[in-house]
């Protein structure tokens, strides 16, 4: 059991130190604490969960219901909003607690992780996104992490850029799911091979010819072959069958052209990553004439202009349009927070999630989460603002020891009473003398002179 994936691999004292500061920080933005169930309906988390999440979800059956350990907080927050809030209500919620992912190979994090974050639901517009991003970045500074990088992407923009090409939904999903292959030298060839094998082999089912196309093609077939009126077949096939085959062939040829155009755009898209000004200029060039895409780019740019108010400079920001989060419920702007090569948090806009959970319409929503257990392994911390003290009572003077301990605790100190030095930990040591005084750093202090001891403790 030593290497059990369920072993908690983070230090709770470190987690609490970070969590308290982050929660206090988010409270200054008006975010109130909520709790969500650790165990809930599995279907709640399967709504728009990406393949990566589905594979890592802990599920089990109980009482005829399929249940799961929560892998995150957003889906539960969306359901809470759906069931407890009035239409149009704006809420600012924060959360923290353990989450679970089945990653047997990850011996560092284990199955149980810790997450801290926030959701802004019911509020549309750039202020909501800017506040969530700004609050997330400022929280890192609150816990002493100044060296961070903010990566920003956009889930909806790519579909808008592809829209003029006219791909059907199935083909678009097929290509988008494989677009990261384009970062490989032979990636385009792999996509074409998969396209020919998977899509074109069942084209007869996917691409049904319209009756108008069939009629027009049938006329051309009849004229070209000079079929006599009395002859209804050609090589065992009717004119109708020949016409349908020709139409499907034309459709496949047109589809190939569409796919080629989409792959050309995607090859540029997956390579976009860099400083905001440079990437924005490239996006505007790609969107030339596409009003919907240009509008989205302008909105994204307006959010960037607000971030300096939160102390986020251009040096912190990298635009990565193809940035993809693990959850498929994101619908707009997405972001990740990095420290060197370590992912420490992320989030984005997910307007469709509450509708998918059962609401009549989409509800504007944006949120984020820190990977608090990852932060705990990175940061140096002090367990308390004041030093933790070990009070050595070598003479067995319980009354005096307790009096001293309670007086110091009232001042905000953590005090642990011990009998011997061997029992003491690495905390600051103060020693109770036989006459009831306290010895620290070679000097003696009486209980009625506690302020002098405090000055000495703080150095």
C-alpha positions in Angstrom: 0.0 0.0 0.0 3.0 2.3 0.2 2.7 3.3 -3.4 -1.1 3.5 -3.4 -2.4 6.1 -5.9 -4.8 7.3 -3.1 -2.0 8.3 -0.8 -2.2 12.0 -0.2 1.1 13.4 -1.6 0.8 17.0 -0.5 1.5 18.6 2.8 -1.7 19.9 4.3 -0.1 22.6 6.3 1.5 24.0 3.2 -1.9 23.7 1.4 -3.7 25.6 4.2 -1.1 28.4 4.2 -1.6 28.9 0.4 -5.3 28.4 0.5 -6.0 30.9 3.3 -4.1 33.6 1.4 -5.8 32.9 -2.0 -9.2 32.8 -0.4 -8.7 36.1 1.4 -7.4 37.5 -1.9 -10.4 36.4 -3.8 -12.8 37.6 -1.1 -11.5 41.2 -1.7 -13.0 40.8 -5.2 -16.3 39.8 -3.7 -16.1 36.1 -4.2 -17.9 34.1 -1.5 -17.0 30.5 -0.5 -19.2 27.6 -1.6 -18.9 23.9 -1.1 -19.7 21.2 -3.7 -20.1 17.4 -3.1 -17.0 15.3 -3.3 -19.2 12.5 -4.7 -21.8 13.3 -7.3 -23.6 12.0 -10.4 -21.1 10.9 -13.0 -23.2 12.4 -15.7 -22.6 15.9 -14.2 -18.9 15.6 -15.0 -19.3 13.9 -18.4 -21.1 16.9 -19.8 -18.5 18.2 -22.3 -15.6 16.4 -20.6 -12.7 15.9 -22.9 -11.3 12.5 -23.7 -8.5 13.1 -21.3 -10.9 13.7 -18.4 -13.2 10.8 -19.2 -10.3 8.4 -19.1 -9.2 9.7 -15.7 -12.6 9.9 -14.0 -13.1 7.7 -10.9 -16.6 6.2 -11.3 -18.5 3.6 -9.4 -22.1 2.4 -9.0 -24.1 2.7 -5.8 -27.8 2.3 -5.3 -28.3 1.9 -9.0 -26.7 5.2 -9.8 -23.4 5.9 -11.6 -21.4 8.1 -9.3 -18.0 9.8 -9.6 -15.4 11.5 -7.4 -15.3 15.1 -8.4 -12.4 15.9 -10.9 -13.0 19.7 -10.7 -15.5 22.3 -9.4 -16.9 24.1 -12.5 -19.5 21.5 -13.5 -20.8 21.3 -9.9 -20.9 25.2 -9.7 -22.9 25.3 -13.0 -25.4 22.8 -11.7 -25.7 24.7 -8.4 -26.4 27.9 -10.4 -29.0 26.1 -12.4 -30.9 24.7 -9.4 -30.6 27.6 -6.9 -30.3 30.9 -8.8 -32.8 33.2 -10.5 -32.6 33.9 -14.2 -30.1 36.6 -14.9 -28.6 36.5 -11.4 -24.9 37.3 -11.2 -22.9 35.3 -8.7 -19.2 35.4 -7.6 -18.2 32.1 -6.1 -14.9 30.7 -4.9 -14.0 27.1 -3.9 -11.2 24.9 -2.6 -10.8 21.3 -1.7 -9.6 17.9 -3.0 -10.2 16.7 -6.5 -9.5 13.3 -8.0 -7.9 12.1 -11.3 -6.9 8.5 -12.2 -3.3 8.9 -13.2 -1.5 5.8 -12.1 1.8 6.9 -13.7 1.9 10.2 -11.9 3.7 9.3 -8.7 4.3 12.9 -7.8 0.7 14.2 -7.6 -1.2 10.9 -7.0 -4.9 10.5 -7.4 -5.9 13.1 -4.9 -5.0 16.7 -5.7 -6.0 20.1 -4.3 -7.7 22.9 -6.2 -8.5 26.5 -5.4 -10.4 28.8 -7.7 -13.4 30.9 -8.6 -16.4 31.2 -10.9 -18.2 34.3 -12.2 -21.6 33.3 -13.5 -24.2 35.5 -15.1 -21.9 38.3 -16.1 -21.1 38.9 -19.7 -18.5 41.1 -21.4 -14.8 41.8 -21.2 -14.8 43.0 -17.6 -15.7 39.5 -16.4 -12.8 37.9 -18.3 -10.3 40.6 -17.3 -11.3 40.3 -13.7 -10.9 36.5 -13.6 -7.6 36.6 -15.4 -6.3 39.5 -13.3 -7.5 38.0 -10.0 -5.8 34.7 -10.9 -2.5 36.4 -11.7 -2.5 38.7 -8.7 -3.2 35.7 -6.5 0.2 34.3 -7.5 1.8 37.5 -6.3 -0.1 37.2 -3.1 1.6 34.0 -2.2 5.0 35.2 -3.3 5.2 33.8 -6.9 6.2 36.7 -9.1 7.7 34.7 -11.9 4.7 33.5 -13.9 3.6 33.4 -17.6 0.1 33.9 -18.8 -0.9 32.0 -21.9 -4.1 33.1 -23.7 -6.0 31.3 -26.4 -9.5 31.3 -27.9 -11.7 28.2 -28.5 -14.4 29.9 -30.6 -12.1 31.9 -32.9 -10.9 28.8 -34.9 -14.4 27.7 -35.8 -15.2 31.2 -37.0 -12.1 31.2 -39.2 -13.1 27.9 -40.7 -16.7 28.8 -41.2 -16.3 30.4 -44.8 -14.8 27.1 -46.0 -18.1 25.4 -45.5 -17.1 22.1 -43.9 -19.9 19.9 -42.6 -19.9 19.4 -38.9 -18.6 15.8 -39.0 -15.6 16.7 -41.2 -14.8 19.8 -39.1 -14.8 17.8 -35.9 -12.6 15.1 -37.6 -10.0 17.7 -38.7 -10.0 19.7 -35.5 -9.4 16.6 -33.4 -6.2 15.9 -35.4 -5.0 19.4 -36.0 -2.0 19.1 -33.7 -0.5 16.5 -36.0 0.2 19.5 -38.2 3.1 20.3 -35.9 4.8 17.2 -37.1 6.7 17.1 -40.4 4.5 14.3 -41.8 1.3 15.4 -39.9 -0.6 16.6 -43.0 0.0 13.2 -44.7 -1.3 11.4 -41.7 -4.5 13.5 -41.6 -5.1 12.9 -45.4 -4.6 9.1 -44.9 -7.0 9.0 -42.0 -9.5 11.2 -44.0 -9.5 8.9 -47.0 -9.9 5.8 -44.9 -12.5 7.0 -42.4 -14.6 9.6 -44.1 -14.6 8.7 -47.8 -15.1 5.0 -47.3 -18.5 5.7 -45.8 -19.4 8.6 -48.0 -22.5 6.9 -49.3 -24.0 7.3 -45.9 -22.6 10.7 -45.0 -23.1 12.5 -48.3 -26.6 12.0 -49.7 -27.1 13.5 -53.1 -30.0 15.9 -53.4 -32.8 15.1 -55.9 -32.0 18.3 -57.9 -28.4 17.3 -58.3 -29.4 13.8 -59.3 -31.9 15.1 -61.9 -29.4 17.5 -63.4 -26.7 14.8 -63.5 -29.1 12.3 -64.9 -29.9 14.6 -67.8 -26.1 15.0 -68.5 -25.7 11.2 -68.4 -28.5 10.6 -70.8 -27.2 13.2 -73.3 -23.6 12.0 -73.0 -24.4 8.3 -73.5 -27.2 9.0 -76.0 -29.4 6.5 -74.3 -32.4 5.5 -76.2 -35.7 6.2 -74.5 -36.5 2.5 -74.4 -33.1 1.6 -72.7 -33.2 2.1 -69.0 -29.9 0.5 -68.1 -26.2 0.9 -69.0 -23.9 -1.9 -68.0 -26.5 -3.2 -65.6 -26.9 0.1 -63.9 -29.8 2.5 -64.3 -29.3 6.2 -65.2 -30.4 7.0 -61.7 -27.7 4.9 -60.2 -25.1 6.3 -62.5 -26.2 9.9 -61.7 -26.0 9.2 -57.9 -22.5 7.8 -58.3 -21.4 10.8 -60.3 -22.9 13.3 -57.8 -21.2 11.5 -54.9 -17.9 11.6 -56.8 -18.4 15.4 -57.3 -19.1 15.8 -53.6 -16.0 13.9 -52.6 -13.9 16.1 -55.0 -15.4 19.3 -53.5 -14.9 17.9 -50.0 -11.2 17.3 -50.7 -10.8 20.9 -51.8 -12.5 22.1 -48.6 -10.2 19.9 -46.5 -7.1 21.1 -48.3 -8.1 24.7 -47.7 -8.9 24.0 -44.0 -5.5 22.2 -43.5 -3.7 25.2 -45.1 -5.4 27.5 -42.5 -4.8 25.1 -39.6 -1.1 24.7 -40.5 -0.7 28.5 -39.9 -3.0 28.4 -36.8 -1.1 25.7 -34.9 2.2 27.6 -35.3 0.8 30.8 -33.8 2.4 31.6 -30.4 4.2 34.7 -29.2 3.9 38.3 -28.0 0.5 39.8 -28.2 1.1 42.4 -30.9 2.7 40.1 -33.4 0.2 37.3 -33.0 -2.8 39.7 -33.2 -1.5 41.1 -36.5 -1.2 37.5 -37.9 -4.7 36.7 -36.7 -6.1 39.8 -38.4 -4.4 38.8 -41.6 -5.9 35.3 -41.4 -9.4 36.7 -40.7 -9.3 39.3 -43.5 -12.9 39.8 -44.7 -14.4 37.5 -42.0 -16.5 39.9 -40.0 -17.4 37.5 -37.2 -13.8 36.4 -36.7 -12.5 40.0 -36.8 -15.1 41.0 -34.2 -13.9 38.2 -31.9 -10.3 39.3 -32.4 -11.3 42.9 -31.5 -13.0 41.7 -28.3 -10.0 39.6 -27.4 -7.7 42.6 -28.0 -10.0 44.8 -25.7 -9.5 42.3 -22.9 -5.7 42.5 -23.3 -5.9 46.3 -22.9 -7.5 45.9 -19.5 -4.9 43.5 -18.0 -2.3 46.2 -17.2 -4.8 47.5 -14.6 -4.2 44.3 -12.7 -0.4 44.6 -13.0 -0.1 42.1 -15.9 2.5 43.5 -18.3 3.2 42.4 -21.9 6.3 40.5 -20.5 3.9 38.2 -18.6 1.7 37.4 -21.6 2.0 34.9 -24.5 -0.8 34.6 -27.0 -1.3 31.0 -28.0 -4.5 30.9 -30.0 -4.6 27.0 -30.2 -4.3 26.7 -26.5 -6.6 23.8 -25.5 -7.8 23.0 -21.9 -8.7 19.4 -20.8 -12.4 20.2 -20.6 -14.5 20.6 -23.7 -17.0 23.0 -22.2 -14.9 26.1 -22.9 -16.5 28.3 -25.5 -14.4 31.4 -25.8 -11.3 32.9 -24.2 -9.1 30.3 -22.3 -5.9 30.8 -20.4 -3.2 29.0 -18.5 -0.7 30.1 -15.8 2.8 28.7 -15.9 5.9 28.9 -13.8 8.8 27.9 -16.0 7.7 24.5 -17.4 5.2 23.9 -14.7 1.4 24.4 -15.2 0.0 26.0 -12.0 -3.5 27.0 -13.1 -6.0 27.9 -15.8 -9.5 28.6 -16.9 -11.7 30.4 -19.4 -15.2 31.2 -20.6 -17.9 28.4 -20.7 -21.2 30.0 -21.6 -22.8 26.8 -22.9 -22.2 24.6 -19.9 -25.3 25.7 -17.9 -27.5 25.3 -20.9 -26.1 21.8 -21.4 -26.8 21.1 -17.7 -30.5 21.8 -18.3 -31.0 25.6 -18.6 -33.2 27.0 -21.4 -30.4 29.1 -22.8 -26.7 29.8 -22.5 -25.6 31.7 -19.4 -22.4 33.8 -19.5 -19.8 32.2 -17.2 -16.0 32.4 -16.7 -13.8 30.8 -14.1 -10.4 29.4 -13.2 -8.6 27.1 -10.8 -5.1 27.0 -9.2 -3.4 23.6 -8.9 -2.8 24.3 -5.2 -0.9 21.0 -4.5 1.6 21.9 -7.3 2.0 25.4 -5.8 2.6 23.9 -2.4 5.6 22.0 -3.7 7.1 25.1 -5.3 6.8 27.7 -2.6 8.6 28.4 0.7 6.1 29.2 3.4 5.8 30.2 7.1 3.1 28.2 8.8 2.1 31.2 10.8 2.7 34.9 10.7 4.3 34.6 14.2 6.8 31.9 14.9 5.7 28.5 16.3 7.2 28.0 19.8 8.2 24.9 21.7 7.9 25.5 25.4 10.2 23.1 27.3 8.9 22.3 30.8 11.7 20.2 32.2 10.6 20.6 35.8 7.1 19.4 35.4 5.6 22.8 36.3 2.2 22.2 34.6 0.5 25.2 36.0 3.2 27.7 34.9 3.6 26.0 31.6 -0.1 26.2 30.7 -0.2 29.8 31.9 2.7 30.8 29.7 1.3 28.8 26.7 -2.2 30.4 27.0 -0.8 33.9 27.3 1.4 33.4 24.2 -1.5 31.8 22.3 -3.7 34.8 23.1 -1.0 36.9 21.3 -1.3 34.8 18.2 1.6 32.3 18.7 1.5 28.6 18.1 2.8 27.0 21.3 3.5 23.3 21.9 4.5 22.1 25.4 7.3 19.5 25.5 9.2 17.8 28.4 12.7 17.5 26.9 14.8 19.0 24.1 14.8 15.6 22.3 11.0 15.9 21.9 11.2 19.4 20.4 10.9 20.0 16.7 12.6 22.7 14.6 10.4 25.4 16.1 11.7 28.3 18.2 12.5 26.9 21.7 11.7 28.7 25.0 12.5 27.1 28.3 10.5 27.3 31.6 12.8 27.7 34.6 12.2 26.3 38.1 11.1 29.7 39.4 8.4 30.1 36.7 10.3 32.5 34.4 11.0 32.0 30.7 14.5 31.6 29.3 15.1 32.6 25.7 18.4 33.5 24.0 20.2 33.7 27.3 17.7 36.1 29.0 15.0 35.6 31.6 11.4 37.0 31.3 8.6 37.1 33.8 5.0 36.4 32.8 4.0 40.0 33.5 6.7 41.2 31.1 5.4 39.3 28.1 5.9 42.2 25.7 9.7 42.1 26.3 9.7 38.4 25.4 7.8 39.2 22.2 10.3 41.8 21.2 13.1 39.3 21.7 11.2 36.6 19.7 10.7 39.0 16.8 14.4 40.0 16.9 
